[in-house]
Amino acid sequence: MYKTLFSRTAILLLSLAFAACSAATPPQLQQSTPAVSPSANQPQTTNSESVEKVVALTPLTADIIHQLDKTKLVGIPGSKLVSSNSKFTGITAVTGERTPPNLEKIIALKPDLVVGASGFHDQTMQNLQQLGIKTLLTQVDSWKSLEELTTTLAQSLNTNPEPLLKRYQTFLADIPNQNPATLVLVSRQPILSPNQSSWAGDLLGKFNVKNVAAQLQGDSPVRGYVTLSAEKVLEANPEVIIIVDRGEGILDQFKSDSFWNQLTATKNNRVYVFDYYGLVNPGSIEKIEQATAQLKQVLAKK
């Protein structure tokens, strides 16, 4: 039992860490022998040097590149989020669901650029740089960094980011004028909640939601998340609770805790279940759109 619990917790923390990395520093394009680190959001390709073949190692970057210029996307991650989407059919998968990138597959595609997540694909990128292949390490844990990443990729592809950037803005349109005290719970053992230094926390800020964990700091091993005790949850006593479900029935688990029925959100039936993708891990443009639409529905209720 304890071994299973530890395993699940480790997987969750790893997933959240990946969300933070694939999801806040601006992207930096790297060459095999950079003499000077490139400035934020200043890709080392120019319009006359736009890339023609790109390999994306994260679902979000694969989606953005496909939206900007699908003809240049030659490699994708093996994530279910990507493989289940028919628009990526026929594009070579260079990773498995839980396996690192396959260098041989990447090299065989002869890409001009490989895009990955900082903190997870660093070693792969170093190996590719030694072969003279340009790389882009990204982090997206805020709306601003999503826009910066989109602009950087568009510059590299020599395409216009404005249609996609304008689409992002539609996700933030018509936000209800409600700001209930809200707590997002992504795990039960331990109880983890995103503060303002995470994609979820920044997204709540865009919706003017009062995230009760926004200013909290803790000893969580994942940047942007804090560990809470049952007592802290009771003390916060949120008006709205958002549960992030990864298919393990986390809401039913919380219902078995003695403190659960004492919360204002529970008493008023204002507990909502969200998908992991879109709210915790941006995942894809479609998932972000779905999460923002659901947030609007939640905030519209009284």
C-alpha positions in Angstrom: 0.0 0.0 0.0 2.7 2.5 1.0 4.8 1.6 -2.0 1.8 2.2 -4.3 1.1 5.6 -2.6 4.8 6.6 -2.9 4.8 5.7 -6.5 1.6 7.6 -7.3 2.9 10.7 -5.4 6.3 10.5 -7.2 4.5 10.3 -10.6 2.3 13.3 -9.7 5.2 15.4 -8.6 7.1 14.5 -11.7 4.1 15.5 -13.8 3.7 18.8 -12.1 7.4 19.5 -12.5 7.0 18.7 -16.2 4.0 21.0 -16.4 6.1 23.8 -14.9 8.9 23.2 -17.4 6.8 22.6 -20.5 4.6 25.2 -19.4 8.3 30.6 -17.1 11.4 31.8 -18.4 11.2 33.0 -21.9 12.4 30.5 -24.5 16.0 30.6 -25.6 17.2 29.3 -28.9 20.5 27.6 -28.8 23.1 26.6 -31.4 25.8 24.0 -31.2 28.5 26.4 -30.2 27.0 29.6 -28.8 29.5 32.3 -28.0 26.9 34.4 -26.2 23.6 33.4 -24.6 20.8 34.7 -26.7 18.5 37.4 -25.3 15.1 36.6 -24.2 12.7 36.0 -27.0 15.3 36.7 -29.6 15.7 33.6 -31.7 19.0 33.0 -33.5 17.2 32.3 -36.8 16.2 35.2 -38.9 13.5 35.5 -41.6 16.1 34.6 -44.2 17.1 31.6 -42.1 13.6 30.3 -41.2 13.5 26.7 -40.4 11.8 24.2 -42.6 11.7 21.1 -40.4 10.9 21.1 -36.7 10.7 18.4 -34.1 8.6 19.2 -31.0 9.1 17.2 -27.8 6.1 18.5 -25.9 2.4 18.5 -26.8 2.0 22.2 -26.4 4.8 23.1 -28.7 3.7 20.5 -31.2 0.3 22.1 -31.3 1.6 25.7 -31.6 3.9 24.8 -34.4 1.1 22.9 -36.2 -1.2 26.0 -35.8 1.5 28.3 -37.2 2.7 26.1 -40.1 1.8 22.5 -40.1 4.0 21.7 -43.1 7.1 22.2 -41.0 6.3 19.9 -38.2 8.1 16.6 -38.8 8.4 15.1 -35.3 6.1 15.0 -32.3 6.0 13.5 -28.8 4.3 10.2 -28.2 2.0 11.6 -25.6 -1.6 10.4 -25.7 -2.7 14.0 -25.9 -1.0 14.2 -29.3 -1.5 10.6 -30.6 -5.2 10.8 -30.0 -5.5 13.9 -32.2 -6.1 13.0 -35.8 -4.4 16.2 -37.1 -1.1 14.7 -36.1 -1.6 11.5 -38.0 1.3 10.6 -40.2 3.9 12.7 -38.3 6.7 10.7 -36.7 6.6 10.2 -32.9 10.1 10.6 -31.5 9.2 9.8 -27.8 7.0 7.3 -26.0 4.3 8.2 -23.4 6.9 7.8 -20.6 10.1 7.4 -22.4 12.8 10.0 -23.3 13.3 11.2 -26.9 14.9 8.8 -29.3 17.9 10.6 -30.7 18.2 8.3 -33.7 14.7 9.0 -34.8 15.2 12.8 -34.3 18.5 12.8 -36.3 16.9 10.7 -39.1 14.3 13.5 -39.6 17.1 16.0 -40.3 15.4 18.8 -38.4 16.5 22.4 -38.5 15.2 23.0 -35.0 14.2 20.8 -32.0 11.9 22.2 -29.3 11.8 20.8 -25.8 11.1 21.5 -22.2 13.8 23.1 -20.0 14.7 20.7 -17.1 13.6 17.6 -19.0 15.2 17.7 -22.4 18.4 19.4 -21.5 20.7 16.4 -22.1 18.9 15.6 -25.4 19.4 19.2 -26.5 23.1 19.2 -25.6 23.6 16.1 -27.7 21.8 17.6 -30.6 23.7 20.9 -30.3 27.0 18.9 -30.6 25.7 17.7 -33.9 25.0 21.3 -35.1 21.2 21.1 -34.7 19.5 24.2 -33.3 17.4 23.7 -30.2 14.8 25.6 -28.2 14.3 25.0 -24.5 11.0 26.3 -23.2 9.1 26.9 -20.0 5.4 28.0 -19.9 4.0 28.7 -16.5 2.2 32.0 -17.3 0.1 33.5 -20.0 2.9 35.9 -20.9 5.3 33.1 -21.5 2.7 31.3 -23.7 2.5 34.4 -25.9 6.3 34.8 -25.9 6.8 31.2 -26.9 4.3 31.6 -29.7 6.0 34.7 -31.0 9.5 33.1 -30.8 8.3 30.0 -32.8 6.6 32.2 -35.4 9.8 34.1 -35.9 11.7 30.9 -36.4 9.1 29.6 -38.8 8.9 33.0 -40.6 5.1 33.1 -40.1 2.7 35.5 -38.5 1.8 34.8 -34.8 -1.0 37.4 -34.7 -3.9 35.1 -35.6 -3.0 32.7 -32.9 -2.3 35.5 -30.3 -5.7 37.0 -31.1 -7.3 33.6 -30.6 -5.6 33.4 -27.1 -7.3 36.7 -26.3 -10.7 35.3 -27.0 -10.2 32.8 -24.2 -10.0 35.7 -21.8 -13.0 37.6 -23.2 -16.3 38.0 -21.3 -14.9 37.0 -17.9 -17.7 37.1 -15.3 -17.4 39.8 -12.6 -17.0 37.3 -9.7 -13.9 36.7 -7.6 -14.7 34.0 -5.1 -12.1 32.7 -2.7 -10.9 29.7 -4.6 -8.7 26.7 -3.8 -7.3 24.4 -6.5 -6.4 20.9 -5.3 -4.2 18.8 -7.5 -3.4 16.0 -5.0 -4.6 14.6 -1.8 -1.6 12.8 -0.4 0.1 15.2 0.0 -2.5 18.0 -0.5 -1.0 20.2 -3.2 -2.2 23.5 -4.4 -0.8 26.0 -7.0 0.4 29.4 -5.9 0.8 32.4 -8.2 4.1 31.1 -9.6 2.4 28.4 -11.7 0.4 28.1 -14.9 -2.8 27.4 -12.9 -2.1 30.3 -10.5 -1.4 32.7 -13.3 -4.5 31.6 -15.1 -6.7 32.2 -12.0 -5.2 35.6 -11.8 -6.2 36.4 -15.4 -9.8 35.6 -14.3 -9.5 37.8 -11.2 -10.1 34.8 -9.0 -8.9 35.1 -5.4 -6.6 32.1 -5.2 -6.2 31.5 -1.5 -2.9 29.8 -2.1 -1.5 32.5 -4.3 0.8 34.1 -1.8 1.7 30.9 0.1 5.2 29.4 0.1 6.1 26.0 1.2 8.5 23.1 1.1 6.9 21.4 -2.0 9.6 20.0 -4.3 7.7 21.5 -7.2 8.1 25.2 -7.9 4.8 26.9 -8.0 3.0 24.5 -5.7 2.5 24.4 -1.9 1.8 21.6 0.4 -1.2 22.1 2.7 -2.5 20.4 5.8 -6.1 19.7 6.5 -6.0 22.5 9.1 -4.7 25.0 6.5 -7.6 24.1 4.1 -10.1 24.6 7.0 -8.4 27.9 7.9 -8.7 29.1 4.2 -12.3 27.8 4.0 -12.7 28.6 0.3 -16.0 29.5 -1.4 -15.0 27.5 -4.4 -12.9 24.3 -4.7 -11.5 23.1 -8.0 -10.4 19.5 -8.0 -7.9 18.4 -10.7 -8.7 14.8 -11.6 -6.2 12.6 -13.3 -8.5 9.6 -13.4 -8.0 8.4 -9.8 -11.3 9.5 -8.3 -9.6 12.2 -6.2 -12.9 13.9 -5.3 -14.3 10.7 -3.7 -11.1 10.4 -1.7 -11.4 13.9 -0.4 -15.1 13.2 0.5 -13.8 10.5 3.0 -11.8 13.1 4.9 -13.4 14.4 8.1 -12.7 18.1 7.3 -14.3 18.0 3.9 -18.0 18.6 4.9 -17.0 21.5 7.1 -15.9 23.6 4.1 -18.1 26.5 2.8 -17.5 25.3 -0.8 -18.7 21.8 0.1 -21.8 23.0 2.0 -22.8 25.3 -1.0 -22.1 22.6 -3.6 -19.4 24.7 -5.2 -16.9 21.9 -5.9 -15.9 21.5 -9.5 -13.7 18.9 -11.3 -11.3 20.0 -14.0 -9.0 18.1 -16.4 -5.3 18.2 -15.6 -4.5 19.5 -19.1 -5.5 23.1 -19.6 -5.5 24.0 -15.9 -2.3 22.5 -14.5 -0.4 21.6 -17.6 -1.3 23.8 -20.6 -1.2 20.7 -22.8 -2.6 22.1 -26.0 -4.4 25.2 -27.3 -7.7 23.3 -27.3 -7.2 22.2 -23.7 -6.4 25.8 -22.6 -9.6 26.9 -24.4 -11.6 24.2 -22.6 -10.2 25.2 -19.2 -10.9 28.9 -19.7 -14.5 28.1 -20.8 -15.1 26.0 -17.7 -13.7 28.7 -15.5 -16.2 31.1 -17.0 -19.0 28.7 -16.2 -17.8 28.3 -12.6 -17.5 32.0 -12.0 -20.9 32.7 -13.6 -22.6 30.6 -10.8 -23.5 32.1 -7.5 
